[in-house]
Amino acid sequence: MSVVTSDIEKAAEVLRAGGLVALPTETVYGLGADAEDPAAVGRIFQVKGRPPTHPLIIHIGGADQLDEWVEEVPATARLLAGRFWPGPLTLVLRRGRRVPLEATGGLETVAVRVPDHPVALALLAAFGGGITAPSANRFGSVSPTTADHVRAELGEGVDFVLDGGPCGVGVESTIVDVTGEAPSILRPGGVTREEIEAVLGRPVALPSTSHVRVPGQHPSHYAPRARVVLVEPEKVIAEAEHAQALGQQVGVLLPPAFADAPVKAHAVVTVPASTTAYARGLYGYLRELDRQGCDLIVASLPAEEGLGLAIANRLRRAAGPRLSP
């Protein structure tokens, strides 16, 4: 979907006035504010219902701008930025003076990336600054991959929505901490662990916990209204049919190996064999099962390699203990 220049200019004006703009990226839609305006950044937390200690990602227009936002850029960070920007990779670095603490959750580290979407890049160029933009949804819920998702969930909380069509990657960026001696992946995402290791020429850790807070680390995140239960692939059908027989409205994310098997459930989505296609469609599938009135979703984890690692991460957090009763 093409976005006219006047829409880009209007969105930039909204940002300059301290407003919030929903913008498309290659990963998910973001809820954008002027990264240097503490009041505007504060509105993001209010609209999302996000705890103020949860840091945000600052989007910039190019790798050549990185030095303006961080204290120092280690060689590893430059190498990764040079290879993957624009793209779904976020780097965690030491905060520069230009970055308000409101955007970092009070931390002295900041998460930065360059989005790989023509509309986002055009907006960044027109605005001329950094845009703080977490996913454009209520905190903890399923991330939006279309402009309609944003409108349905946030409504008038957003001052302007830039519709750039469906997101191409469909899951959030990979977050890599490059503040220490060895880089580590704090959140798997659109750039795979294997791709990062190939560029660096060494293994990269994926710690289960980290002293550095970054987006997407809450035990419950990316969650639909329906409760999510994860089982082994061969047990998905039996688990779903058992719950359906007990009177629940069951939605199924059916593994591709069982695509031809009949399933007695309220709603069934057969997931693609391609992890690229699965990642692109994941949040849409969860939203659709919610829309169809499911109160339980039964799913299994894909092999945790390539984009399967990010999909498994999102499903585990969708199945985590809920933020509120």
N, C-alpha and C positions, 0 to 999 in steps of 0.2 A: 504493500500500500504506500502510495506516494504522499508525502506531507508537503503542503505548499509553504513557500518561504514566509508568507505572512503569519502562519501558525508558529513557525520557529521564532520569528521576531516577537510575537505576542508572548510566547512561553518565556523568552529571555526577559521581557519586561516584567512579567509576573515574578520571576526570580529576583530581579533587582529591587522590586517593591516589597520583598520579604515574604512572598507567597510560595505556595507549594505546587509543583508541576509533576504529573505522572508522565514518565518518559519510557519509551521502549529501549531495551538493550538486547543483546543476543541471548542473554541468559533468562531473565524475567523482567517484568516492568518494575521500575524504581519510583519511589516517592522522593522527588528532588527538592532541595532547598539550597540557597547560597551557603556554601561551606564556611564562609567567613562571617556569617550573620548568626550570632548565638540565639537570638529570638526566633529566627526562622527555623533553625535547627531544632529548637525546643518544640516548635509546632509539630515537627515530624513525630516526636515521641508522644505528644498528646493525641494526634490523629490515629496513630497506630496502636495506642495503648501499650507502648513499649517502655520497659524500665529504663530510666535515664543512665544506668550504669552499663547498658549494653552499647558497645561502640558501633559506629556507622562506617560505611565505606565512602571515601571521597573519590569521585570520578573526575579525571582530568583529560585534557584534549590530546596529549601525546607524551611519549617517554621523555622528550626533551624538556618537559615541564616538571619532572619529578623533583629536581633539586630545589624548586621553589616551595615545596611542601614538606620536605623532610630535613632532618638535621644532617644526615650523611647518607650516601648511597654506596654500600659495599659492592665489590666487584660481582659477587653472586647475584645481587639484585639487578645490576645493569645487564648481566648476561641473560637473566630470565625476562626482563622487560624488553630487551632487544629481540628476543625470539618470540615472545607470546603477546606482545602489545601491538596493536589493539587486540584484545581477546579476553576470554573468561579466566583470567588469572589476577588475583589480588595479592599485593605484597605488603607485609607488615614491617614497618620501619620506625625509627625514632621520630617523634613528632617535631616538625619545624614550628617556628614562632607564628607562622601564618595560620596555623590550625588551632581553633578554639577548643578548649577542653570539653565543651558541650558535645562536640562531634566525636570525641574519643572515649566517652564514658568516664572521663576523668583520668585516663591513662596517659602516659608519656610516649605511647606508641600510637601509630596511625596506620589504617588500612587504606591503600590507594590502588586504583586500577584505571586502565583506559578501555572503555567499552568498544566492542566491535559491531557497531550498528550505525548506519549513516545518519539516522535521525538524532541519535544521542550525540554523535560527533558534531553534527551541524549545530545543535543547541549549545554545546560546549564552546564552539567557535564564536557563535553569536553572543553568548553571555560573557565570554572573556574571563571566566574564573573557574573555580572548582565547584562541583555540585555534589553535595552529600545526598546519597540516595540508597536507602535500604529498600527491600521489596515493598511494593505498594499494596499492602494488605494489613489486616489486623495482626498484632503480634501473636506468633505461634501458629497461625492458620496457614492454609495452603497458599503458596506464592502465586501471583497472577502471571499468566503468559499471554493474555490478550487485554486490550483496552476495556473490553466489556467486563472482564473480571474485576478490574479496578473500579469501574463505575458502580458495579453491583455491590461491592464490599465497602468502599469508602465514601461513595456518593459525594455530597457537598463538602466533605472534608478536604477535597482536592480543588484547588483554584482553577487548574487547567489540565486537560488530558491531551497529550500528543499520541495519536493513534498511528503506530508504525507497523500494524499487522501482528500476526503471531510471532512469538520469539523462536528463534531457530535452534537454540541449544536446549532450553527448557528447564535446566537446573542451574543453580547459582554458580558463581565463580569458585575456583579452587583458591583457598587462602594459604599462602606460604609465609611462614615467619622467617625473616632473614636478619633478625636482630642479633642472633647468636653466632657461634663459630660454625655450626652446622645448620643448614636450613631444614625446616620440618613442615609438613602439611598439617594445618590445623583444621581445615575443612576440605574434603575432596569435592571436586566440582567439574566444570567443563573442560579443564585441561587435566589430562590423566597423569597419575603418578609415574607411569612408564615414560611419558613424554618429557616430564621434568627430569627424571633420572637420566634419560638419554642426552639431554642438553648439558647437564652438570657432570656426567660421567661417573656418577657414584650413587649409591642407594640414598633414598630420602626417607626419614622417619615419619611415621604417622602416629603420633602419641595419642593415647586414649584421653589424657588430660594435659592441660597446659596452664602455666602461670600467666600467659598472655590471653586476655579475653578478646574474642572475635565474634562476629555474627554467626548465628546458627548453632551455637554450642549448648543451648538449653536442652534438657532431657526430652521435653516435648516441644516439637517444632514441626513446621510443614504439615500440620495435622488437619484432616477434614473434620466435619462435625461427627461423623460416624466413628465408632471405635475401630481401631485397626489391630488385627491379630495376625502374627507371622508364624507360619508353620513350614515344614519341609515341603518341597514342590509336590512330591507324591501324596501328601496328606491334605492338600488344599481342597480337593473336591469333597472328601469325607468330612472334613471339618466344617465346610460350608453347608453341606446337606444336613449335618447333625444340628447345627445352629438354626437352620431354616425350619427343621422339623419341630424345634422347641418354640417356634413362634416368632423368631427374629426376622427382620427384613435384611437379608444378607446380600451384600455385593461381593463379587469375586474378581480379583485380578488373576486370571487364569494363565499359568505358565505356558509358553508356546508349545512345549512338548505334549501338552494335553489339549491342544486346540480343538481336536475333533471329538473329545469326550463330552457326553451329555452331562449337564449339571443342573440339579434342582435347586435354584436359588432365585432371589428376587431380580437380580441384575448381574450380568456377566460381561466383563471386558477381557478379551484375549490379548495379552501383551505381545508386542512384536519380538521376534527373535533377535533383531538388531538392537543393541544397547543404545545406539545413537537415536533410533526412532523411539525407543522406550523412554529415554530421558526427555526427549522433546514432548512426549505425550503424557508423562507421568502425572503432572499436576492437573491436567485436563481430565484424566481418567478419575482421579480422586474427586474432583468437583462434580463430574457427571454422576458418580455413584451417590454423592450427597444429594444432587438434584433429583434423583430418582427415589429418594426417601429411604435409603439404606441406613440402618442403625449399627451395622457391623460390616466391616470389610475384611475378607480373608485374603491374604497374599503370601508370597514367598520371596526370598531374596535371590537375586541373580548372582552368578559367579562374580566375586569381588575383584575383578580385573578390568582395566580400561574404564569406561564410563559406568560399568557395573558397580564399581566401588562407590561412586556418588549416589547412584540409585539406591543401593543398600543402605547407605548412610541416611538418606531421606526417609526411607521406609521405617528404619529402626526408630527414628525420632518421631515419625507420625504415629508409631505404635507405643511411644513412651508414656509415662504417667502424665496426665493432663494438668495444665496450668491451674485450672479451677474446676470445682465440682460440676 
